[in-house]
Amino acid sequence: MRAKILIPAALIAAATIMLIIGIATQVADIPMRVFARDLRSLSEDGGAWLPYYAGLLSTLIIMVWAAGSAMAFLAAGLVPARRVWLLVFAGLILTMAFDDAFMIHEGYGPSVGVPEVAFYAVYAIVAGWLLVYSLVRFRDGSVLAFLGGGAALAVSVALDLTLEGQYFFEDGAKLAGALMFVTIGPLTIAGARSDWSEIMSHTVQRH
């Protein structure tokens, strides 16, 4: 894609997000600072105090989710043969980042009648399709990264659903899975470049 498409798209996205937030502040009568300020500052406004490292691991995992999604979107643009799989994968982990950031499956979902397990079921269905598709069509390191990341996340989900207060192991497994998912984009790009180099080498040898 060219700059004349991507740069305006980025500006439109920013304007759209700010418009939605601006409308929400007026319609729901929510102060702008609730949307704009960080949780530590908002806690201090409410009379509570949080240390600067509060939520460090949770925030780190969200950052890793976002990085993995960005790498997958980049790979989708560079490797057309895997574009559909990569776009679905990128959308999945971006959704999980949003979920983690705003506690959708733990807070908002149950408050409107959607149980936590329903979110996990949807994630599992999408992940299952990604797994089958990758096992059938791909033969490189990205498959191993997906299997390893998926296994680590499955452990995290199992701990979340069965045990209370196991934050070290639950979030440790989630961090491991998220980091393995970050590698999928680069591994896909590297594999595609290797295949292309091999094709070019055979072409030169024939001539």
Backbone hydrogen bonds, N-H to C=O, Kabsch-Sander energy under -0.5 kcal/mol:
donor,donor_aa,acceptor,acceptor_aa,energy
5,I,2,R,-1.6
6,L,2,R,-2.3
7,I,3,A,-2.2
9,A,5,I,-1.7
10,A,6,L,-2.4
11,L,7,I,-2.0
12,I,8,P,-2.7
13,A,9,A,-2.4
14,A,10,A,-2.2
15,A,11,L,-2.5
16,T,12,I,-2.6
17,I,13,A,-2.4
18,M,14,A,-2.2
19,L,15,A,-2.1
20,I,16,T,-2.5
21,I,17,I,-2.3
22,G,18,M,-2.6
23,I,19,L,-2.5
24,A,20,I,-2.3
25,T,21,I,-2.2
26,Q,22,G,-1.2
27,V,23,I,-3.1
28,A,24,A,-2.2
30,I,24,A,-0.5
30,I,25,T,-0.6
34,V,31,P,-1.4
35,F,31,P,-0.6
35,F,32,M,-0.9
36,A,32,M,-2.0
37,R,33,R,-2.4
42,L,38,D,-2.2
43,S,39,L,-2.4
44,E,40,R,-2.0
45,D,41,S,-2.0
46,G,42,L,-1.4
47,G,44,E,-1.3
48,A,43,S,-2.8
54,A,51,P,-2.0
56,L,53,Y,-1.9
59,T,55,G,-2.7
60,L,56,L,-2.5
61,I,57,L,-2.3
62,I,58,S,-1.9
63,M,59,T,-2.2
64,V,60,L,-2.2
65,W,61,I,-2.6
66,A,62,I,-2.4
67,A,63,M,-2.2
68,G,64,V,-2.8
69,S,65,W,-2.4
70,A,66,A,-2.4
71,M,67,A,-2.4
72,A,68,G,-2.0
73,F,69,S,-2.5
74,L,70,A,-2.3
75,A,71,M,-2.4
76,A,72,A,-2.2
77,G,73,F,-1.4
78,L,74,L,-1.4
79,V,75,A,-2.5
82,R,79,V,-1.7
83,R,80,P,-1.5
86,L,82,R,-2.6
87,L,83,R,-2.5
88,V,84,V,-2.2
89,F,85,W,-2.6
90,A,86,L,-2.9
91,G,87,L,-2.3
92,L,88,V,-2.1
93,I,89,F,-2.3
94,L,90,A,-2.0
95,T,91,G,-2.0
96,M,92,L,-2.1
97,A,93,I,-1.8
98,F,94,L,-2.2
99,D,95,T,-2.6
100,D,96,M,-2.7
101,A,97,A,-2.6
102,F,98,F,-1.9
103,M,99,D,-0.8
104,I,99,D,-1.5
107,G,103,M,-2.6
108,Y,103,M,-1.2
109,G,104,I,-3.4
111,S,107,G,-1.5
112,V,108,Y,-1.0
112,V,109,G,-1.4
113,G,110,P,-1.1
114,V,109,G,-2.8
118,A,115,P,-1.1
119,F,115,P,-0.9
119,F,116,E,-0.7
120,Y,116,E,-1.5
121,A,117,V,-2.1
122,V,118,A,-2.0
123,Y,119,F,-2.4
124,A,120,Y,-2.5
125,I,121,A,-2.2
126,V,122,V,-2.2
127,A,123,Y,-2.7
128,G,124,A,-2.4
129,W,125,I,-2.0
130,L,126,V,-2.3
131,L,127,A,-2.5
132,V,128,G,-2.5
133,Y,129,W,-2.5
134,S,130,L,-2.3
135,L,131,L,-2.6
136,V,132,V,-1.9
137,R,133,Y,-2.0
138,F,134,S,-2.5
143,V,140,D,-1.3
144,L,140,D,-0.8
145,A,141,G,-2.2
146,F,142,S,-2.1
147,L,143,V,-2.6
148,G,144,L,-2.9
149,G,145,A,-2.6
150,G,146,F,-2.6
151,A,147,L,-2.3
152,A,148,G,-2.1
153,L,149,G,-2.2
154,A,150,G,-2.1
155,V,151,A,-1.9
156,S,152,A,-1.9
157,V,153,L,-2.6
158,A,154,A,-2.4
159,L,155,V,-2.2
160,D,156,S,-2.1
161,L,157,V,-2.2
162,T,158,A,-1.5
163,L,159,L,-2.3
167,Y,165,G,-1.2
170,E,166,Q,-2.8
171,D,167,Y,-2.4
172,G,168,F,-1.4
173,A,169,F,-2.3
174,K,170,E,-1.8
175,L,171,D,-2.6
176,A,172,G,-2.1
177,G,173,A,-2.4
178,A,174,K,-2.6
179,L,175,L,-2.5
180,M,176,A,-2.0
181,F,177,G,-2.0
182,V,178,A,-1.4
183,T,179,L,-0.9
183,T,180,M,-0.6
184,I,181,F,-1.2
185,G,181,F,-0.6
187,L,183,T,-2.6
188,T,184,I,-2.3
189,I,185,G,-2.3
190,A,186,P,-2.8
191,G,187,L,-2.4
192,A,188,T,-2.2
193,R,189,I,-2.3
194,S,190,A,-2.2
195,D,191,G,-2.3
196,W,192,A,-2.3
197,S,193,R,-2.5
198,E,194,S,-2.2
199,I,195,D,-2.3
200,M,196,W,-2.5
201,S,197,S,-2.2
202,H,198,E,-2.3
203,T,199,I,-2.1
204,V,200,M,-2.4
205,Q,201,S,-2.2
206,R,202,H,-1.9
207,H,203,T,-1.3
